[in-house]
Structures are given as C-alpha cells and as structure tokens.
Amino acid sequence: MAVRTTKIYEDLTTQVIALIQAGTLRCGDRAPSVRQLSRERGASAGTVVHAYELLQARGYLSARPRSGFYISDAWRTTDLQQRASSPPRRPAKLDVSELVFEVLQAMRSRELVPLGSAFPGPDLFPLKQLASEIGPSTRGLHQWRSVEDLPPGNDKLRRQIAGRYLAAGAHVLPEEIVITAGALEALNLSLQVVTDPGDIVLIESPSFYGCLQAIESLGRRALEVPTHPTTGVDIDEVRKLLGQHPVRACWFMTAFQNPLGATMPDAARGRLVRLLAEREIPLIEDSVYSDLYLDDERPRCAKAFDKHGLVLDCGSFSKSLAPGYRLGWVAAGRFAQSVWRRKIMTSVATSIPIQAVIGDYLSRGGYERHLRRLRRDLGLRQNLFLEAMQEYMPPGMKWTRPAGGYLLWAELPPGVEAIQLHRLALVRGISLAPGPIFSANDAFHHAIRLNYGHPWTTRTESSLRTLGTLIRQTAGG
Ligand SMILES: Cc1ncc(COP(=O)(O)O)c(C=O)c1O
C-alpha cells in the first residue's frame, strides 16, 4: 500500500511539472482541485496535498487562503542551475576576448531596442533638474577649490556619501571616502592598492566584464567561484579555494549581481566578510546597484559587517542619478590613503565642478525622493517584462527574478547558442548581452542577460515576441 501511495505521489508531481513546463498549465491558472484529483487517481486527499506542498516548495504552485492552489512561475528561478557554472579550480591570466568590444560597440545605436544595455532607461533620471543646477553650483566655486577638492575629494560630497551608508547598516566616516571617476575607476584603484601583478583574485562566475578587463589589464590572475543565480557566491567554495590557493583579494558584487541579478542573503554576506577577515583578505565590493532594491528592505552592505577596514565598497551615481557625469567613490577602510594617493597618480582629480553639483544636489535632500520613484518605476517595469517573458518565451526556458537592479539572467533551451542569438537579434533591431562576455573561460553559451529597466512600450513587447520566436526557431533548427 505504502509503495502504491509513493508511486501515485511521484507520478502526480512529475506529471504536473511536465504540464507546467510545456505551458499547458500556465501561471495564474487554478490547479486541479485536491478532491477531484484524489477521486480520479484513487489516492487519499492527504497524498495529493503532500504532492501539492512539494510542488509549492519548488515554485510550481502557490497556495491562496480559502481558494486552493494556483500555478506559479517561481520555479523558473528555483529550478535554475544550482550554479551558473563550474569554473576551473585554478587561477588564470585572462584574455578577455574581442567579443566584449564587438558586443558593446553593436549596442551603441539609438535605433536598437536596448535589451542588452547596461544602463536603465535615461527617462528615469532628473537630468534637466541637474542641468539647471550646474550654473548655480559652479558659479560660486572659489578658484582655490581646484586645489582643495583634489583627492580624496569635495568635503560636502564625501560627508553626504558617508551619511548614506547608515541606511545600508554601515558606519562609514567621510575620511575613508575617495571620490573617483565612476565606480569603475574606484574598482580599478582598489585592485591596484590591495594586490600586485600576478596575485590571485577571487571573482564570481559569471562576472561583470569590467572586472575581467581590470584583472587582465593589471596582470592579476582570476580564480572563479561558482555562483548561484539567486543567492550569489558559494561560501563553501570560497572557503575551499582559500585553503588551496594564496588568494590576495576578492572582487564580488553581493547584491543584484551583474549579470545574474543574484543577491546573497544578509547572513551569508556577514559570514563571507568574517571568513575573509580571519585571513586578512580584502573584499572589493562592487555596489553600483545598491540603491536599486525592489523589495521593501535594502540588503545590508558588506561593509556593515566589516570590523577591520578590509572592505572597499565601490559605488557611483551612474546607475541611479546621473549616468554621464562619471562620478563615483570608494569607501576604502584602512586603504583610504593608499587609494587617494593612487588616484592622484592616475588622473589627478575627478571633475571639480561635477563634484560640487552632486554635493549640492545631495545636501538639498531630493535624492531619496528621486530614488523612491526610481525603484517604484523599475519594479513596475520588471513586472511587465516578466509577464511578457512568460507569454512569449518558449516553455522550459528559465530566468531570474532579481530583488533589485534592472538586469536578469535567462537560460536558453538546449540547442540555442547565445552569440548566434545576439547576432540574429541585432539584425532585427534588438540588442542583448550574450553569456560568454561575462566569462573568463568561454562559458555561458547557454545564457543571455536582459535589461528590463527601459520604458515599457509596444516596441519592447514586440521585441520580446520576436526574441521568443527566434529562440524557438533556433532551438528547432
Ligand atoms: C556591475 C557594474 N559595475 C561597475 C560599473 C561601472 O560603473 P561606473 O559607470 O560608475 O563606472 C558598471 C557599469 O556598467 C556595472 O554594470
């Protein structure tokens, strides 16, 4: 009897999963009632409920109080590959391919539907208001400010930035903030300060191509950590790799990771910081999207757990306020002085008028209001985008539902190759970011990164329909 019950239970779950993956049962549909199924399958109601609870845990069903079970699409995230990759366990010098430049160059046209873009829609930024403030903020600048605002940078701006860390759970002093030309310079300077040529740096897999390029151009060696598409780097793997290799630094993005959209749970982030602190290993944290959380609560930043000044938190206003202004910073902990000396050697200073404009803007207090609107708009765009993905992408395709930022990672069906898809889509006026540009070893041919942060228009919707058709055709061909 017990064997028969187990068999019914297993058959039932397998069949419901198959129906959902094939698109026969669709998100929002009501699942067959427990009573009906138990009658039809000759199983007890308890067996059916047990099967439904398992399907619920795996994201195929959701329960609504007093209404029963409904089909859910959360499985697309929970059933993503447990690791986005299984990278080689040895450090490597990198040779980031021409492909990155080819893809970036192709995305620059205004005519394309920018699903491959690394920026949210320009309509989301208060650019007119900032432009009107350039005059007043710069006219009154004393001529000595070109000297006084040399690195580490404009005092008012650094105080404003330091104060904003409170919301992310960290106590940061203005003295440890160094103003830079965007986050990318902050990340590069940090890497130069905490490592030497030939040193091993732990990175995520997949990772932002700017990270791969920095490691390549500075002659460091990258060691990739398997990274989960929703929960980020695998700490057990980090521990193992630290035991096997003389790692000098980590470069991670623990919230809303580009390209996966993954976010480490706060507790795991704390464990990571403590693990690295035991070995005095600095963590370079890329936090460019940290203000773009879509849930009610903002994740705590790695710096919130940093008791030894070992975390270098690199941020910017490029994705949240003023993309073209090239204004960023690093909260560099114990490395602050070395970073600002390196900054002087590299580029003398960050534009002094631009530092003044953003310092004034922040001190007037409109930034938090702008961010609330920005997050609400990104959340709405994400919902519309995911609904359309559900509608137009072929059954069995999976994607992440990030808790912040504006980028998601989608796994293609077997037989579809990301670079080929990128080229086919370009011909049809659609850009996308193929997985291999985020890889140090030619991986991720089965995945693409998509941007949901641009205005939702009929053109966006029809581009997703076209993309879905291309994927179906390529998978079939
Ligand atoms: C993950 C990530 N980090 C860093 C950067 C660079 O930021 P910034 O433009 O402020 O230099 C980008 C920009 O695309 C990014 O996507």
The ligand as a Tripos MOL2 file, in Angstrom:
@<TRIPOS>MOLECULE
LIG
   16    16     1     0     0
SMALL
NO_CHARGES

@<TRIPOS>ATOM
      1 C1         28.3630   45.8790  -12.3400 C.3       1 LIG1
      2 C2         28.9620   47.1770  -12.7340 C.ar      1 LIG1
      3 N1         29.9830   47.6520  -12.0190 N.ar      1 LIG1
      4 C3         30.5880   48.8140  -12.3410 C.ar      1 LIG1
      5 C4         30.1600   49.5410  -13.4210 C.ar      1 LIG1
      6 C5         30.8590   50.8160  -13.7390 C.3       1 LIG1
      7 O1         30.2090   51.8780  -13.0880 O.3       1 LIG1
      8 P1         30.5230   53.3880  -13.4960 P.3       1 LIG1
      9 O2         29.7740   53.6610  -14.7560 O.co2     1 LIG1
     10 O3         30.0470   54.2010  -12.3450 O.co2     1 LIG1
     11 O4         31.9990   53.4860  -13.6880 O.co2     1 LIG1
     12 C6         29.1060   49.0830  -14.2070 C.ar      1 LIG1
     13 C7         28.6670   49.8150  -15.3980 C.2       1 LIG1
     14 O5         28.1480   49.2590  -16.3440 O.2       1 LIG1
     15 C8         28.4810   47.8740  -13.8360 C.ar      1 LIG1
     16 O6         27.4440   47.3750  -14.5340 O.3       1 LIG1
@<TRIPOS>BOND
     1     1     2 1
     2     2     3 ar
     3     2    15 ar
     4     3     4 ar
     5     4     5 ar
     6     5     6 1
     7     5    12 ar
     8     6     7 1
     9     7     8 1
    10     8     9 2
    11     8    10 1
    12     8    11 1
    13    12    13 1
    14    12    15 ar
    15    13    14 2
    16    15    16 1
@<TRIPOS>SUBSTRUCTURE
     1 LIG1         1 GROUP 0 **** ****
